[in-house]
Structure formats: C-alpha cells, structure tokens
C-alpha cells in the first residue's frame, strides 16, 4: 500500500508540474504505464480534438513516441510498414492510445492506423530526433539576441527582422564562422520542431563544426513603402497570383534567380552583424540554409556569390518556376537551375539537398520532388560535392530537421580553421553511386 501511495503521489506531482503545459511523450508514457486517472486529461490537453478524430495526433521526444486516436473500433497502429504496439482504450471513451519506441533516430518515419480493415489517418512526417538535437548535459549554450529590425536600401524600405546567436565559445579576438538561416524565427527555438541551436551547440562542443555565429533572418515586409519600385512589383505579383503582400515579398526575395538577395545579405545584414562581431570573411567558413523557397534562396546565394557562401543545406527546395519571367531583368526561374548547373561554369560549393516523394505539385509551377531529383542529377553529372537525401516526406521540415546533425557534420567535414579556401570534390562514396532513377509507384501496373 505504501508503494502504491508513493507512486500515486509521484504521478500527482508530474501532473501538477506540467499541468500548465502539454506533456511530452515520455511524460504521457509514464502516466499510461502507471494507469493514472490523470491520463485522460493529459491526452485531451496534449492533442487537439480534430487531430484525435483525424488520427493524426502524436508526440515524440527522441525514440519515445505517444500516439492517440478517437475511434469507435479498435485501431491497429502501423509505424512505417510494421505493426506498432497494441492500442489501449481509455475507459468510458472512444480514445485509444499507445506508447512506442522508435529505435532508428535521426531520420524521418511515418505512421497510420488500420480501422475496420481500412487505412486511416497518420502522417508521413514523423521526425525521430537523435540525441544531438537536444542540448546535451555539460554543453554550454550561448546568447540569442533580441529581434533586430533592418530597413533595406536595396529593397526600397523593406523591413526585415533578424536575430543573432553567439555561441558560448565565441571570442572577439578570434573570427567566427557563419551560418545564415532563412525564415529564421521558425528555427531559433530550442524546443521547437527545428532545434537548430541545440545541434549547433552540441556540434561545436564536439568540435564537429567550427565556432559559428548564426543569423536567423525572416522575409521582409514592404507594407510601409507604398509607391516604391519594390512595392509596385510585389503588389502586382501578389495581385496576379492571388498571394498576400507578405507572401509575395518572400517569393520576390527567395525565388528570384539573381544576385539581389545575396547582395542584400552581404551589403546590409552581414555588414551590420560584422560591425558587432568578428566574422570570418572567407566563403570556406560561411554556410547558408533554407526550406522550400528558402531552400532555393540558399542555393542561389551560394551560386551567385560563391565568394560569400560555399556550404549549402536546402530542404524541399523550390526549384520550380515560381518567379519565372516575372522580372524582365531576371527571367530565369528556379526550374532553370539544373540546366544552369550543367551548362554554366562550375561553382566551388558543397550542397546537401533533402526532399520527399510526397512533396507538393502545383499546376502553375510543377513538381517539387521531380525538380529536386533533376537538381541532384545535375550536381552529380557536373561533378559537384553534394549529397541528396530523399524520403517519403511531404512539404514539411520534418525530414531535414531529423537529419540536421548529420547534415551539419557532412557539410563541415574536413574543415580546417587554418585554411581560407578548399576546392570541393565529390566524395568517394558518392562517386561510386549511379544517377538517381525514377519509378512510378502510385499508378496501377498495366
């Protein structure tokens, strides 16, 4: 009896301590294991009712996952292609739950249910983060600045918000490497779905990457500068394609194949950051990343200015025709990049590409998966130092975020702080592999 009272008291402490926040997968699993009466409330607090009904509710922390669904019949949980643990029913409800361990961390997984013999619900973007995506014990963390707002001259008064992360190991008398992240605010939170800061801190501490300052930059806003050439272009583009002014500004910045945005980074944002912190000036020590339109933006920055950036990570990159011929001065679109890679002089850059087979298609712009495959094959044929990671993911950051520690280690492999340049060569493992081929898997065989 004493043991049961003690265990119950522990559960009450857990429930009260985390009552104001959604419980994590390990906490939910602990409640389930104890058969606590508080499990019902914890599940309904942790998951939206619509996700429970749709069979899309899940929570994960490292290898620990917790799944819940509302169903009149007993569901069978499928993780990837194999049955998961048995689902248990909350007494007096139609809610079913299961705690699961996914041993393969650092990669993307998928889940769905089988209900009354039919597939139901689930998600294709289930990132299982490895230990390097969580700040490890004893690893020092640095300082993230408050929001800084910059007013651009290159973009006629556009206002851009950005944040500067300075690692604990930074010293003013030693120039630091640089990492620039597009759509930055979504990547600057340690407990979010894109734990960039945890990975950076862990890898710096392990000396897998150099001491680097990270700049998280958001797309700009042109609202306060009506009548300027940039405003007029962005407004016309938004009216044409039925997009908001902010969204159209993002596309103008990120999807345009030109040197304008790289010049904005170099001459405005990084000039301001460099006035405050000691940055390395060599492209060998500078990297850039982004997702979707931010992905092509990162590649374009290195392509246009390989003297500024030589290391690129691009997630679900929009190598499609979004800004194709929108600007007469810059008629190329993202869909032209494979041909540019093949036909124009080779740039000294190293590139990690990530995309998924269930990424989006659009009648106006084309297919993101096929565009990324074209990019990968162009880089392969042209002899670039690149890596292509292809999953079953959708237009989502889960795949790239799960692999982010691996991406950074690959991107910065063989880095030597005593150098300022290196001629990148395709690694031996990639040289031995064939081109990427395509198989049609979503049509009935004829």
C-alpha positions as CSV (number, residue, x, y, z in Angstrom):
1,X,0.0,0.0,0.0
2,X,2.8,2.4,0.8
3,X,4.4,1.8,-2.6
4,X,1.1,2.5,-4.4
5,X,0.6,5.7,-2.4
6,X,4.1,6.8,-3.2
7,X,3.7,6.1,-7.0
8,X,0.4,7.9,-7.0
9,X,1.9,10.9,-5.3
10,X,4.7,10.9,-7.9
11,X,2.1,10.9,-10.7
12,X,0.2,13.8,-9.0
13,X,3.5,15.8,-8.8
14,X,4.1,15.1,-12.5
15,X,0.6,16.1,-13.4
16,X,0.6,19.3,-11.4
17,X,4.1,20.3,-12.5
18,X,3.2,20.0,-16.2
19,X,-0.5,20.9,-15.9
20,X,0.1,24.3,-17.5
21,X,2.0,22.8,-20.4
22,X,1.4,20.0,-22.9
23,X,3.0,16.8,-21.6
24,X,5.8,15.3,-23.6
25,X,5.8,11.7,-25.0
26,X,7.9,10.3,-22.1
27,X,5.6,12.0,-19.6
28,X,2.4,10.7,-21.3
29,X,4.0,7.2,-21.4
30,X,4.8,7.4,-17.7
31,X,1.2,8.2,-16.9
32,X,0.0,5.4,-19.2
33,X,2.3,2.9,-17.5
34,X,1.0,3.9,-14.1
35,X,-2.6,3.6,-15.1
36,X,-3.1,7.0,-13.7
37,X,-6.6,8.6,-13.7
38,X,-4.9,11.7,-15.0
39,X,-4.1,10.2,-18.3
40,X,-7.4,11.1,-19.9
41,X,-7.0,14.8,-19.1
42,X,-3.3,14.7,-20.2
43,X,-4.2,13.3,-23.6
44,X,-7.0,15.8,-24.3
45,X,-4.7,18.6,-23.1
46,X,-1.8,17.4,-25.2
47,X,-3.7,16.9,-28.5
48,X,-6.3,18.9,-30.5
49,X,-9.7,17.3,-30.7
50,X,-9.6,17.5,-34.6
51,X,-6.2,15.6,-34.6
52,X,-7.6,12.9,-32.4
53,X,-10.6,12.5,-34.7
54,X,-8.4,12.6,-37.8
55,X,-5.9,10.0,-36.4
56,X,-3.0,12.5,-36.8
57,X,-2.2,13.1,-33.1
58,X,1.3,12.2,-32.0
59,X,4.0,13.3,-29.7
60,X,7.7,12.4,-29.8
61,X,10.9,13.0,-27.9
62,X,14.0,11.1,-29.1
63,X,13.0,7.5,-29.5
64,X,9.9,7.9,-27.3
65,X,6.6,8.4,-29.0
66,X,3.0,8.5,-27.9
67,X,0.0,8.1,-30.2
68,X,-3.7,8.7,-29.6
69,X,-6.8,8.5,-31.7
70,X,-10.6,8.7,-31.3
71,X,-12.2,5.7,-32.9
72,X,-15.4,3.7,-32.3
73,X,-13.5,0.5,-33.3
74,X,-10.1,-0.7,-32.1
75,X,-7.4,0.7,-34.3
76,X,-4.2,-1.1,-35.3
77,X,-1.2,1.3,-35.2
78,X,1.3,0.9,-38.1
79,X,4.7,2.6,-37.8
80,X,6.4,2.8,-41.2
81,X,5.3,-0.6,-42.7
82,X,5.2,-2.7,-39.5
83,X,2.6,-3.1,-36.8
84,X,3.3,-0.9,-33.7
85,X,2.4,-1.7,-30.1
86,X,-1.2,-2.6,-29.2
87,X,-3.6,0.3,-28.7
88,X,-5.4,0.7,-25.3
89,X,-8.7,2.2,-24.7
90,X,-9.4,4.9,-22.2
91,X,-12.3,3.6,-20.1
92,X,-15.7,5.2,-21.0
93,X,-14.3,6.9,-24.1
94,X,-13.6,6.3,-27.8
95,X,-10.0,7.4,-27.2
96,X,-7.2,4.8,-27.8
97,X,-3.5,5.3,-27.1
98,X,-0.2,3.6,-27.3
99,X,3.4,4.4,-26.2
100,X,6.1,3.3,-28.7
101,X,9.8,3.3,-29.0
102,X,11.3,4.1,-32.5
103,X,14.8,2.9,-32.4
104,X,16.0,4.5,-35.6
105,X,16.5,8.1,-34.6
106,X,17.9,10.9,-36.7
107,X,15.6,10.1,-39.6
108,X,12.0,10.5,-40.8
109,X,9.3,7.9,-40.1
110,X,5.6,7.6,-40.9
111,X,2.6,6.1,-39.1
112,X,-1.1,5.4,-39.8
113,X,-3.9,3.2,-38.5
114,X,-5.9,0.3,-39.8
115,X,-9.5,0.7,-38.6
116,X,-12.1,-1.9,-39.6
117,X,-9.7,-3.2,-42.3
118,X,-9.1,0.2,-43.9
119,X,-6.1,2.5,-43.7
120,X,-6.9,5.7,-41.7
121,X,-5.2,8.9,-40.6
122,X,-1.5,9.1,-39.8
123,X,1.3,11.3,-41.1
124,X,4.3,10.8,-43.4
125,X,6.4,13.4,-41.5
126,X,7.3,11.8,-38.2
127,X,10.8,13.0,-37.2
128,X,12.6,10.9,-34.6
129,X,15.3,13.3,-33.3
130,X,18.6,11.8,-32.1
131,X,20.5,13.0,-29.0
132,X,22.4,15.7,-30.9
133,X,19.1,17.5,-31.5
134,X,18.7,18.0,-27.7
135,X,21.2,20.1,-25.7
136,X,23.4,17.6,-24.0
137,X,24.5,17.7,-20.4
138,X,27.5,19.9,-19.8
139,X,27.3,21.6,-23.3
140,X,27.4,25.4,-22.9
141,X,24.8,27.5,-24.7
142,X,25.3,31.0,-26.0
143,X,23.1,34.0,-26.4
144,X,20.3,34.8,-28.8
145,X,19.8,38.5,-29.4
146,X,16.5,40.3,-29.2
147,X,14.8,40.9,-32.5
148,X,16.7,43.4,-34.7
149,X,14.7,45.2,-37.5
150,X,16.6,46.4,-40.5
151,X,15.3,48.8,-43.2
152,X,16.7,48.0,-46.6
153,X,18.0,50.3,-49.3
154,X,18.4,47.5,-51.8
155,X,14.7,46.7,-51.4
156,X,13.3,50.3,-51.2
157,X,12.5,50.5,-47.5
158,X,11.6,46.8,-46.9
159,X,11.8,46.0,-43.1
160,X,13.4,42.7,-42.1
161,X,13.6,41.1,-38.7
162,X,16.6,39.0,-37.7
163,X,18.3,37.5,-34.7
164,X,22.0,36.8,-33.9
165,X,23.1,33.8,-32.0
166,X,26.5,34.0,-30.4
167,X,27.8,30.7,-29.1
168,X,29.5,30.4,-25.7
169,X,32.9,29.7,-27.2
170,X,33.0,32.9,-29.3
171,X,35.9,35.2,-28.5
172,X,36.1,38.6,-30.1
173,X,39.8,38.2,-30.9
174,X,39.1,35.0,-33.0
175,X,36.9,35.4,-36.1
176,X,33.9,33.1,-36.1
177,X,32.4,31.1,-39.0
178,X,28.9,32.0,-40.1
179,X,25.6,30.2,-40.6
180,X,22.6,32.1,-42.2
181,X,19.1,30.6,-41.8
182,X,16.2,31.8,-43.9
183,X,12.7,32.1,-42.4
184,X,14.8,32.4,-39.3
185,X,12.2,32.8,-36.5
186,X,10.9,29.2,-37.1
187,X,14.4,27.8,-36.4
188,X,15.5,29.8,-33.4
189,X,13.5,27.9,-30.7
190,X,15.3,25.1,-28.8
191,X,12.1,23.2,-28.0
192,X,10.5,23.6,-31.5
193,X,10.4,21.3,-34.5
194,X,13.6,22.7,-35.9
195,X,16.1,22.6,-33.0
196,X,19.0,24.3,-34.8
197,X,20.5,25.9,-31.7
198,X,20.8,22.6,-29.9
199,X,22.5,21.0,-32.8
200,X,24.9,23.9,-33.3
201,X,25.9,23.9,-29.6
202,X,26.4,20.2,-29.4
203,X,28.5,20.0,-32.6
204,X,30.6,23.0,-31.6
205,X,31.3,21.3,-28.2
206,X,32.3,18.1,-30.0
207,X,34.4,20.1,-32.5
208,X,32.5,18.7,-35.4
209,X,31.8,22.2,-36.7
210,X,33.7,25.4,-36.0
211,X,32.6,28.1,-33.6
212,X,30.0,29.9,-35.7
213,X,27.6,32.8,-35.3
214,X,24.1,32.1,-36.6
215,X,21.9,34.7,-38.2
216,X,18.2,33.9,-38.2
217,X,16.5,36.2,-40.8
218,X,12.9,36.5,-41.6
219,X,11.5,37.5,-45.0
220,X,11.0,41.2,-45.2
221,X,7.8,43.3,-45.2
222,X,7.3,46.1,-47.8
223,X,4.0,47.3,-46.5
224,X,5.3,50.6,-45.2
225,X,6.9,51.6,-48.5
226,X,4.0,52.1,-51.0
227,X,4.8,53.5,-54.3
228,X,8.4,52.3,-54.4
229,X,9.6,50.1,-57.3
230,X,9.8,47.1,-55.0
231,X,6.4,47.7,-53.5
232,X,4.8,48.1,-57.0
233,X,6.5,44.9,-58.3
234,X,5.5,42.9,-55.2
235,X,1.9,44.2,-55.2
236,X,1.5,43.4,-58.9
237,X,2.9,39.9,-58.4
238,X,0.5,39.3,-55.5
239,X,-2.5,40.5,-57.5
240,X,-1.6,38.3,-60.4
241,X,-1.1,35.1,-58.4
242,X,-3.6,35.9,-55.5
243,X,-1.0,36.0,-52.9
244,X,-0.7,38.3,-49.9
245,X,1.8,41.2,-49.9
246,X,4.0,39.5,-47.3
247,X,3.9,36.2,-49.1
248,X,4.7,37.9,-52.4
249,X,7.6,39.7,-50.8
250,X,9.0,36.4,-49.6
251,X,8.8,35.0,-53.0
252,X,10.4,38.0,-54.6
253,X,13.3,37.7,-52.1
254,X,13.7,33.9,-52.1
255,X,12.5,32.6,-55.5
256,X,14.2,35.1,-57.8
257,X,17.2,33.8,-59.6
258,X,19.5,36.9,-59.3
259,X,22.2,38.4,-57.2
260,X,19.9,40.9,-55.5
261,X,19.1,39.0,-52.3
262,X,22.7,37.7,-51.9
263,X,23.8,41.4,-52.2
264,X,21.2,42.4,-49.6
265,X,22.7,39.8,-47.2
266,X,26.3,40.8,-47.9
267,X,26.0,44.6,-48.0
268,X,23.3,45.1,-45.4
269,X,22.6,42.3,-43.0
270,X,26.0,40.8,-42.7
271,X,27.7,44.2,-42.8
272,X,25.7,45.1,-39.7
273,X,26.4,41.8,-38.0
274,X,30.1,42.1,-38.9
275,X,30.2,45.5,-37.3
276,X,29.2,43.9,-34.0
277,X,31.0,40.6,-34.2
278,X,34.3,39.3,-35.6
279,X,33.2,37.2,-38.6
280,X,35.4,35.2,-41.0
281,X,35.2,36.7,-44.5
282,X,36.2,33.6,-46.5
283,X,33.4,31.6,-48.1
284,X,35.1,28.5,-46.9
285,X,33.8,29.4,-43.4
286,X,30.3,30.5,-44.4
287,X,27.2,28.4,-44.8
288,X,23.5,29.1,-45.6
289,X,20.3,27.2,-45.4
290,X,16.6,27.4,-46.0
291,X,13.4,25.4,-46.6
292,X,11.1,25.5,-49.7
293,X,11.6,28.9,-51.3
294,X,14.2,29.5,-48.6
295,X,16.0,26.4,-49.9
296,X,16.4,27.7,-53.4
297,X,17.3,31.1,-51.9
298,X,20.2,29.5,-50.0
299,X,21.4,27.7,-53.2
300,X,21.0,30.9,-55.2
301,X,23.0,32.9,-52.7
302,X,26.0,30.5,-53.0
303,X,25.6,30.2,-56.7
304,X,25.5,33.9,-57.3
305,X,28.2,34.7,-54.7
306,X,30.5,31.7,-54.1
307,X,33.0,34.1,-52.6
308,X,30.5,34.7,-49.8
309,X,28.9,31.2,-49.2
310,X,30.3,27.8,-50.1
311,X,28.3,25.5,-47.9
312,X,24.6,25.0,-48.5
313,X,21.8,23.0,-47.0
314,X,18.5,23.1,-48.9
315,X,15.3,21.4,-47.6
316,X,12.4,20.7,-50.0
317,X,13.9,23.4,-52.3
318,X,11.6,25.2,-54.7
319,X,13.5,24.5,-57.9
320,X,10.3,25.3,-59.8
321,X,9.0,28.1,-62.0
322,X,7.6,30.4,-59.3
323,X,9.5,33.6,-60.3
324,X,10.0,32.5,-64.0
325,X,9.9,35.6,-66.2
326,X,8.1,37.7,-63.5
327,X,11.0,40.2,-63.6
328,X,12.3,41.0,-67.1
329,X,15.7,41.8,-65.7
330,X,15.9,38.3,-64.2
331,X,13.9,36.0,-66.5
332,X,15.3,32.7,-65.2
333,X,13.2,30.7,-62.7
334,X,14.1,28.0,-60.2
335,X,13.3,25.3,-62.8
336,X,16.3,26.6,-64.8
337,X,18.8,25.8,-62.1
338,X,19.5,22.2,-63.2
339,X,20.5,23.5,-66.7
340,X,22.5,26.3,-65.2
341,X,24.4,23.8,-63.1
342,X,25.1,21.7,-66.2
343,X,25.9,24.4,-68.6
344,X,27.4,27.3,-66.7
345,X,30.9,27.4,-65.1
346,X,31.2,25.2,-62.1
347,X,31.0,27.0,-58.7
348,X,33.1,25.9,-55.8
349,X,30.2,25.0,-53.4
350,X,29.2,22.0,-51.3
351,X,25.5,21.2,-51.2
352,X,23.1,19.0,-49.1
353,X,19.7,18.5,-50.8
354,X,16.7,17.0,-49.0
355,X,13.2,16.3,-50.3
356,X,10.5,13.7,-50.2
357,X,8.4,11.7,-52.7
358,X,5.2,13.1,-51.3
359,X,6.3,16.8,-51.6
360,X,3.8,19.0,-53.4
361,X,2.9,19.6,-57.0
362,X,1.3,22.7,-58.4
363,X,-0.4,23.2,-61.8
364,X,1.3,26.6,-62.1
365,X,4.8,25.6,-61.0
366,X,5.4,21.9,-61.4
367,X,6.6,19.1,-59.1
368,X,8.9,19.7,-56.2
369,X,10.2,16.1,-56.0
370,X,11.0,15.8,-59.6
371,X,12.6,19.3,-59.5
372,X,14.9,18.2,-56.7
373,X,15.8,14.9,-58.4
374,X,16.7,17.0,-61.5
375,X,18.9,19.2,-59.3
376,X,20.6,16.2,-57.7
377,X,21.3,14.6,-61.1
378,X,22.7,17.9,-62.5
379,X,25.0,18.3,-59.5
380,X,26.0,14.6,-59.9
381,X,26.7,15.0,-63.7
382,X,28.6,18.2,-63.2
383,X,30.9,16.7,-60.5
384,X,29.7,18.7,-57.5
385,X,30.4,17.8,-53.9
386,X,26.8,17.1,-53.0
387,X,24.5,14.7,-51.0
388,X,20.8,14.0,-51.8
389,X,18.6,12.7,-49.1
390,X,15.2,11.5,-50.4
391,X,12.4,10.3,-48.1
392,X,8.7,9.7,-48.3
393,X,8.0,13.1,-46.7
394,X,5.7,15.9,-47.7
395,X,6.3,19.6,-48.0
396,X,7.4,19.8,-44.4
397,X,10.6,20.4,-42.3
398,X,10.5,17.0,-40.5
399,X,12.9,15.2,-42.8
400,X,15.5,17.9,-42.9
401,X,15.2,18.6,-39.2
402,X,15.6,15.0,-38.2
403,X,18.8,14.7,-40.2
404,X,20.1,18.1,-39.3
405,X,23.0,16.9,-37.1
406,X,24.1,14.6,-39.9
407,X,23.8,17.4,-42.5
408,X,26.0,19.8,-40.5
409,X,28.6,17.1,-39.8
410,X,28.7,16.3,-43.6
411,X,28.7,19.9,-44.6
412,X,31.6,20.9,-42.4
413,X,33.6,17.6,-42.7
414,X,37.4,18.2,-43.1
415,X,37.1,21.9,-42.1
416,X,40.4,23.4,-41.1
417,X,40.3,26.8,-39.4
418,X,43.9,27.5,-40.6
419,X,42.6,27.5,-44.2
420,X,40.6,30.1,-46.1
421,X,39.8,28.0,-49.1
422,X,39.3,24.5,-50.4
423,X,38.5,23.1,-53.8
424,X,35.5,20.8,-53.1
425,X,35.5,17.4,-54.7
426,X,32.7,14.8,-54.8
427,X,33.4,12.3,-52.0
428,X,34.3,8.8,-53.0
429,X,31.1,7.3,-51.7
430,X,29.0,9.5,-54.0
431,X,31.3,8.9,-57.0
432,X,30.7,5.2,-56.7
433,X,26.9,5.6,-56.9
434,X,24.8,5.9,-60.1
435,X,22.4,8.7,-61.1
436,X,19.0,8.8,-59.5
437,X,16.3,7.0,-61.4
438,X,12.6,7.3,-61.1
439,X,10.0,4.6,-60.8
440,X,6.2,5.2,-61.0
441,X,4.8,3.8,-57.8
442,X,1.4,5.5,-57.5
443,X,-0.3,4.1,-60.6
444,X,-1.8,0.6,-61.2
445,X,0.5,-1.6,-63.3
446,X,-0.6,-2.0,-66.8
